[in-house]
Amino acid sequence: MTLEQREAYRKKQEAQQAAREAELKRRGKMVAAVAETDAGKEFLRFLHDLCGFAFADRVIRADGQTDLTATALNSERRNIYLEIRGYMSLDLRKEIENREIDNKQEAK
């Protein structure tokens, strides 16, 4: 590999990294914009529940064996929320995911 080829490769890698970082920033802004409203926060809670984030992925059949297909499907469904969760701030994660704890404390 020549020096020019190495430099071109390095520049290409830097450009790809910059594009990835820009996309991550754009997605983070999208999630933050949704979370600015009460309806948006409710939607994120809906996704949290729908994707089964708080539950185990593993499914046990009636015969005691693990259902691999159902387990894989649960895992992939959960991964949807995990992807979105990666763009949330820590405070937003706490607000979305810890509401059951908050509800129990308010009941006391």
C-alpha positions in Angstrom: 0.0 0.0 0.0 1.4 3.3 -1.0 1.6 6.4 1.2 -1.2 8.0 -0.9 -3.4 5.0 -0.6 -2.9 5.0 3.2 -3.8 8.6 3.4 -6.9 8.2 1.3 -7.9 5.2 3.4 -7.4 7.2 6.6 -9.5 10.1 5.2 -12.2 7.8 4.2 -12.3 6.2 7.7 -12.4 9.7 9.3 -15.3 10.7 7.0 -17.2 7.6 7.8 -16.7 8.1 11.6 -17.8 11.7 11.3 -20.9 10.6 9.4 -21.7 8.0 12.2 -21.3 10.6 14.9 -23.5 13.0 13.1 -26.2 10.4 12.7 -26.0 9.5 16.4 -26.3 13.1 17.3 -29.3 13.5 15.0 -31.1 10.5 16.6 -30.4 11.8 20.1 -32.0 15.1 19.1 -35.1 13.2 17.8 -35.5 11.3 21.0 -35.0 14.5 23.1 -37.6 16.3 21.0 -40.1 13.5 21.6 -39.4 13.5 25.3 -40.1 17.3 25.6 -43.8 16.7 25.8 -45.9 14.7 28.2 -47.4 12.8 25.2 -43.9 12.0 24.0 -42.9 10.6 27.4 -46.0 8.5 27.4 -45.1 7.2 24.0 -41.6 6.2 25.3 -43.3 4.4 28.2 -45.5 2.6 25.8 -42.5 1.5 23.8 -40.8 0.4 27.1 -43.8 -1.8 27.9 -44.5 -3.0 24.4 -40.9 -4.1 23.8 -40.8 -6.0 27.2 -37.8 -4.1 28.5 -38.5 -5.0 32.1 -39.1 -8.7 31.5 -36.9 -11.6 30.8 -36.4 -12.7 27.2 -36.5 -16.4 27.9 -39.7 -18.4 27.3 -40.2 -21.8 28.9 -42.6 -24.2 27.3 -45.0 -26.4 29.2 -42.6 -29.3 29.1 -39.9 -27.3 30.8 -37.7 -26.7 27.8 -36.7 -23.3 26.5 -38.6 -22.2 23.5 -35.7 -20.9 21.4 -37.8 -19.2 18.7 -40.0 -17.3 21.2 -36.9 -16.4 23.2 -35.2 -15.0 20.1 -38.2 -13.0 19.2 -38.5 -11.5 22.7 -34.8 -10.6 22.6 -35.2 -8.9 19.2 -38.3 -7.0 20.4 -36.4 -5.9 23.5 -33.5 -4.7 21.3 -35.8 -2.1 19.7 -36.2 -0.4 23.0 -32.5 -0.8 23.9 -31.6 1.0 20.6 -33.9 3.9 21.5 -32.8 3.9 25.1 -29.2 4.5 24.0 -30.2 8.0 22.8 -31.9 8.9 26.1 -30.4 11.0 28.8 -29.9 9.3 32.2 -32.6 11.5 33.7 -35.1 10.6 31.0 -34.3 6.9 31.4 -35.0 7.1 35.1 -38.3 8.9 34.5 -39.5 6.4 31.9 -38.2 3.2 33.5 -38.7 3.8 37.2 -42.4 4.8 37.3 -43.5 1.6 39.0 -41.2 2.4 41.9 -42.5 6.0 42.0 -46.1 4.8 42.0 -45.4 2.5 44.9 -43.8 5.3 46.9 -46.7 7.6 46.2 -49.2 5.0 47.5 -47.5 4.9 50.9 
